[in-house]
Amino acid sequence: MKIPSSPFHRHHSSTVGQTAISIPVMMSQSEATWTSAFGGIPEIVIKPWKPPPRRTYLFKRANLVDTAQGTIISNVNIKIADGVIKLIEKNDPRITSLAHHQRGEDDLGSVIEVDLEGKFLCPGLIDCHVHVSAVPGELSLSSTAAISDPAISLLRQPFVCSQMLSRGFTTVRDTGGATLALKEAIEEGVFPGPRLFICNRALSQTGGHGDLRGAHDHKNRGGGGGGGGGGEGCCGGSAGQLAVVCDGVPECIRAAREQLRTGADFIKIMVGGGVASPTDRLTNTQFTAAEVRAICDVAESYGTYVTAHAYTPKAIRHAVDNGVKGIEHGNLIDEATARYMAERGIWLTPTLVTYDAMASDEYAGFLPPENQRKNEEVLRQGLKSLTIAEKAGVNMCYGSDLLGPLTREQSKEFGIRSVILKSKQVLQSATVNAAKMLGQESFLGQLKPGYAADMLILNVNPFNDVAMLDEPKKHVLAVIKDGRVCVSRWRKLPMDATHGEELIE
């Protein structure tokens, strides 16, 4: 049978025995433009999960949230195409519109104009401390940590990632647990999620914050300095999934190199005690100076940095003195140590919402009694640490650090911080500050030409009260990531990040 020639057919030769046959592949018009290096086979055939071509949008009469200056620029037009912001101009009918002359067409032959009068266009949010592999589904920290099959976590992670995106977090930094495979799956469009920056597994000493074995648990720690399995773990999730235990300079070097070999963007270490770990105290200082220096040397040789879990002034100084560039938590910081950090340009990522959630009646029983006592101590000092850090001029980023069922509280950090800090400062911690810490200050965290088309459409001004971001279902009308409408709660802007079904007459 002869098949008529059409731009929507592709004929691929195959051989069965000695007979050559031609196999037609039916594609839509947009899919017909997708080709790959696989002998001319369309990419959509090789990777059927690939998202559709991006549309070109012209958002008109918007209030632009300028996170760098902390101001609103009213009545502007913003054009996005190919995943980036193409132009921003004042919406002035008295002059010839630059957008009109440079509008162009997208791959589907049109530009979608959206009137945003009265709405606010804000950069996508960035959470710099998450654990996507510490998935919900269990009642307590102990049961979360007891998950023995890594597949349970892996199969739940797409849900965690999609929920983060729906809250407006278009970028997250995972500080223990996320893998390169997960990052690549999101990038390719297998399932929706934020941009991921990962450390693979955090590094901990024996008995440190990343070692979840109890005092009566005498099994070997397993993984040693490499990236393999083992019984140790951190902060919940499958055992050994969030952290690897390493002792001595050679093991620390090997462990750091293994994380970087397998796709880590940075290294995370535990230099002090923690709330979730069973056998250490908050006041412990972990790893030797030589071990910390060795890990930092490895990171520097790869062109990246080390961040450290630390609460106390002693642990913070121990980390920074030996090459660490960022501190996670820092609840017990004092004024002198805050000045010490500010003078050296060290980043601080507070995570107050996790302690607040673990102390709440809603999640009563999530922590064992001994961990609850440690949580009470860091919770009391949390808001005070914000005041101390802000007064000293420490650069702060947004973090949540929520585990298991608590992950649903991710947005509540905005309201907690707003008790101490100005709304502008809190929003900057989740945008421009976070982007700079990630080394993405020329691509993320602001709405400017050439930057990523990662943005939120809000129905309120976040500078008036940033705590409104605590309730994304009420105030985040749409989430745009990489130029695609991934989430929409607004009738005027449908989602376009997945292939729609063709209607049958």
N, C-alpha and C positions, 0 to 999 in steps of 0.2 A: 504494500500500500504506500502510495506516495503522499508524504506529508507536506502541505503547502509551506512555502518559505514565509517566515514571519520574524520580526524582531523579538518576539516573545518565545521563540523556540531556540534551543541549542541542540545540535546533533553531536553525540559523542560516539566514537567508534569503539567497539569492543570485539574481541575474537572468542568465539566458542568453537572449539575444535579448529577447523581450518576456515570457518565461515565468518566473514566480517559482517557485523550488523550495526545499524545506526539506531541509537536510543534517543528519542526526543525528551527533553526536560522542559516542562511547562513552568513559566515564571510570569509574575506580574510585570508591569512596565517598569516599576522602580527596581525590582529584583533583576531585571534584564541588564541593568547597567553595572551590576556587581560582578566583577571578574576577579580571579585570583591567579596565583602562580602555578596552580595545579592543572596544567595542560589546558587552560582556558575554561575550566569548570567554574561556574559562578561561586563566589565565596559563600553565598547563602545556602548552597547545596552542601559544601564542606562543613560549614558551621551554621546550622539552621537557627541557632539562637541569636545570631547577630541582630542588633536592633535595626530598624528601618533608617533610611537616610534622614539626616537632620532637616528640619524645616527652617525657613528664615522668618524671624519675627520682628515686627516693629512695634514696640511698646510706646504708646503716645500719652503725653500729659501726665507722666508719672512723677511722684515725689521720690527722688533718689536719695538713699541713705548713704551719706559720705562718712564711712567709718574712720577714715584717716583724720578728718577734721572734726568729726563729731557734730556735723550739721546736716540739715536737709536742703537739697537743691530742688526747688519746686518747678513743676511744669516743664519737664524735659522729655525728649524722645530718645529711646535706646534701641538700636538695631543689633540683633544677634544672628550669627550665621556660622556654620562650620564649627560649632562648639565654643566660639569666642565672641566677645563684644566687639562689634565692628565700628560703631560710632555712638557718640552721645552728643546731643545738641539741644539747645533751648527750643521749645515749641513756640515759635513766633510767627504768626500768620502774615506779618508785614514783610517778611523776607522770603526769598525762594528757599524752600526746604532742602537742606543738604541730604536729608534722608530720601527726598523724592528723586534727586538726581543719582544717588548712589544706591538706590534701593536694590536693584538687581532682582534676580529670581533664584529660588532655591532649586534643588534637584527635581522637585515636582512641579516647577513652573509657576510658582506664586509666592507672594509674601503675605503673611498673616498679620494683620494689624489688630492690636488689642488696645482698647482705651482704658488707661489706668488712672483716670481722673479720680482723686480722692484716695488712691491706693499708694502704698509705699513699696519701693523696690529695694530690697536689702541683699547684701552679699550672703551667699550660703554660709551656714554656721560650721565651725570646726571644733570638735571635741578632741582634746589632746591626751586623754587618758581613758581608754575603754579596754574591755576584755570581751571580744565577741564570742570567744569559745566558752565563756562561763555562762552557759545558756540557761534560760528558764525551764521549768518542768519539774523541779524538785522543791521540797518544802524548806530545806535548811541548808546552811553552808556545809554541814557534814555530809548530807546526802548528795549535794552537788559535787563535792570533792570525791565521793565514793563511786561516781560513775566510772565503770571499768572499761567500757567499750567506747573508743574514740568516735566510732560512727554515730553514736547517739548525739554527741556534740556537733559533729560535722553536718548532720542532717537538719539540725535546728538552727545552725548559723545563718542560713539565708533568711529565716524569719527575723532574727535579731537585726541583721543588716537592713532589711526592708523597713523595719520599724524605725530605726535611726534616721533613715532617709526621710520617712514620712514626718518626722519631727522637725525637719529642716536642716539636719546635719549632712551636708554634702561632702564633708571630709572628716575622717577620724584617724587618730593615731592610736594603734593598738599596742599596749605596753606589756604584752605577753599572751601568746596563744594563737593569734591569727597567722596563717601560712601564706606562702607565695601562691599556692593553688587557689586559695580563696580570693586573693587580690586579683589574680588574672581572670577568674570567673566573673567577677564584677565588672572588670574593665571590658571584657568581651560581650557582656550583656546576657550571660547565662541566667542571672537573676539580678534584681535591682539592689543597689546598695551604695554607700558613700565611697568616695576615693579612700583608699587605704594606705597608710604608712605603717610599716610593721617592724617589729624587732624579732619576730619568730618567738623564741622562748627567752624569758628573762634569766639572768644568771644569779645563783644564790650559793652561799657556802653551806656545808652540812650544818643542820640545825638553824639555818637562817630563815628569813621570811618566805623563801621559796621552797622550803622543805616542810611538807605537810604531814610527815610521819609523826605519830605520837611518841611520847616518851617510852612506851612499852612496845613499840613497833621496831623489831630488830631485823626486818628484811633489808637486804642490800639496797643501796640507793640506786643501783642499776646504771643509769645513763652515763655516769662519769662525766667527762668533759665534752662528750660528743653530742650529737643531736638525736640519738636514739631514744629508746624507751626508758623505763625505769619506774620506780615506785614513788618518786618525789613529785610534788606539785606545788602550785601556789594559787592562792586566791580563789579556789574553786575550779570547776571544770574537770575534765578527765585527768587522772593522776599523771604527772609528768608532762602534761600538755602545755602548761603555762610557764613552767620554769625548768631549768636543768641545774643540778647541783655540781659544783666544781670546787676543788680545793688545791691550793698551791699554784704557783705561777704557770707551770706547763699546762695543767688542766684548764686554767682560766684562759690562757692564750688559745688553746685548741677549741674551747667552747665558744669563745667570741668569733673565731674564724669560721666555725661551723655555722653559726647563725648568719653571718655575712655570705657564706658560700651558698646558703639556701634561700637567699633573697631578702635578708634583713636590710631595712633602710637606716637603722640606727641600732645601738645596743642599750639594753636596760639591765641595771644591776640592783641588787638589794644590799644597802650598806647599813641598815639598821633594822630593829625589830618592827613587827607589824601587828595589826589587829587580828587578822585572819589566821596567822601562823600559831601552832599549838605549843611550841617549846621555847620560844624566845620572849624576851621582855622588850617593851618599847624603847628602853634605854640602852639596849645592846648596840654596840658598833660592830659591823660585820665586814668581812674581808680585811686582809692586811693591806697596808699602804702599797706594798710591792704588787699584790694581786690587782688592786684597783689601777695602779699605773700601767701594768701590763695590758689590761683590758682596754684602757684608754689609748695606749700606743697602737693596739690593733685597729681600733676604730679610726684613729687619725690616719693610719696608713691606707685605709680604705676611703678616705675622704669624708668621713661621717663623724658622729659624736656619741657620747655616752650620757644617758640620764639615769638618775639614781633615786630609788625609794628611800626616803629619810624623813624622820620627824624631828629629831633633837638637834640643837646647835652643834653638839659634838659630831654626830653622824654627818651633818651637812658639811662642816668644815673638813672632815675626813675625806669626803667625796671630792669637794672642790679643790682642796690642796693637791689632790693626786690626778687632776685632769678632767673631772666630770663637768659637763656644761649645763646640765639641767637638774632640778630637784623636783621630785614628785611628792606632794602632800605638804610637808613642812609645818605641820600644825603646832609644834612646840618651839618654833623659832623665837629667838630673842632679838632685841633691837640691834645689838652689835653684830650679830650674824647676818641680819637683814642688810645692814650697811655693807658688810663684807661681800655679800652676794651682788648687791647693786654696783659696787665699785668694779667688779669683775665681769659684769654683764651676764650673770647667771640667771637662767630662766626658772621661774617657779610655777608649777601647775598644782594649785590647790584642788581638792576634791571633796568639798564639804557635804555634798548631797548624800554621799554614801554613808557617812556616819549618822546623819540625820535620819535617813531611811532605816538603818539598822537599829536605831534607838526608838523608832516609832511603834505605836501599838499595832499598826497594820501589819508589821513584819515581826511581831513579837515571836521569839522562838527561833528566828533565823540563825542567830549566833548562840553557841554554847555559853553557859554562865561565865566561864573564865575569859572568853573573848568579849563578852558584854562589858566587863569591867575595864578592859583596855579601850573599848570603843567610847565609853563614857569620858575617859580622860582626854582623848583627842577631840571629841565633840565639844567639850567645854572650852578648849583652847582654839577651836577653829576660827571663829569670827575675830578673835583677838589677833590671830596670825595675819588675817587680811589687813587689819588696821596697821600692824607693825610693818608689813611688807610695803603697803601703799605709801606710808610715811617715809620709808627709806628709799623709795624710788625703784623698787624691784619690778622688773618686767614680768607680768603674770599672764598665763594662758588659762583657758577654760578646760576643766576636766571633770569627769563624773565617777569613774572607777566603780561602777555598779555591777553586782554579780547576780546570776540566777534570776529569780523573779523580780529583783529590785531594778532591773534594767529599764523598766517602764517609767522610772522616775528621772530619767536622764535630763530632761529640760528644767527640772526644779532647781538646778544650781543657779539659774539666773535670779530667781527670787531671793534665794538665800544670800547671794553676794550683794544684792541691791540694798540690803539692810545697812551695809557698811559703805559700799562704793556707789559712785554716781552711775546712772544708767549708761552713760557714754563709756565709762571705763569697763563696765561689765561686758558690753557688746564688743568693745575693742579686744577684750581678752579672747573672744570667740571668733574674731575675724582677723584684723590686721596684725595683732600680736602673735596669734597662733600661726599665721602664714609666715611671718618672719622667722619664728622659731623653727619651722619646718624647712626653711630655705626656699620658700615659695612666694616671697613678698612681691615678685614681679608677675605673678600669675593668679594668686588666690587672695581672698580677704578683702578685696575692694571691687567696685564696679568702675572700670576704666577701659578704654579701647585697648585691645590686645590681651586683656585678662580673660580667664575662663568664664564662660556663661553659666556660672553657678550662682543662682539667685533665688530669693524668696519673694513672693507677692504677699504683703501684709495688709491688714485692714486697719491698723493703728500705727502710730509713730513710736518706734521702740525707744527713742531717746526720751520720750515723756515718762515711760515706765517700762523698763526692760523686763520686769516680772511678767508682762503679758506673754512672753515667750514660754513661760511655764505651761501654757495651755495652747499648744499648736493646733489642736482641732478646732479651736475657736478663732484663732487669729492668723494662722498660716494658710492662706487661700490656695497657694500652689508652690511646689518645689521644682525648680529647674536645675538640672545638673548636666554639665557638658552640652548645653544647648538643647536638651530634651526635657519636655514636661513629664517628669517622672511621677509626680503626685499632684492631684488637683481636687480641691473641695469647692471649686468655683465653676458654675455652669458656663461662664464665658470662655473658659480655657480648658478644653479637653486634653487628656493625656495623649502623648504621641510617642512614648518610648518603646512601645511594643507593636508588633504587627497586628492590625485589626483583621477580623474575619471579613471576607468579601460577602456581601449580602446576596442572597438568592432571590430572584424575582418570583 
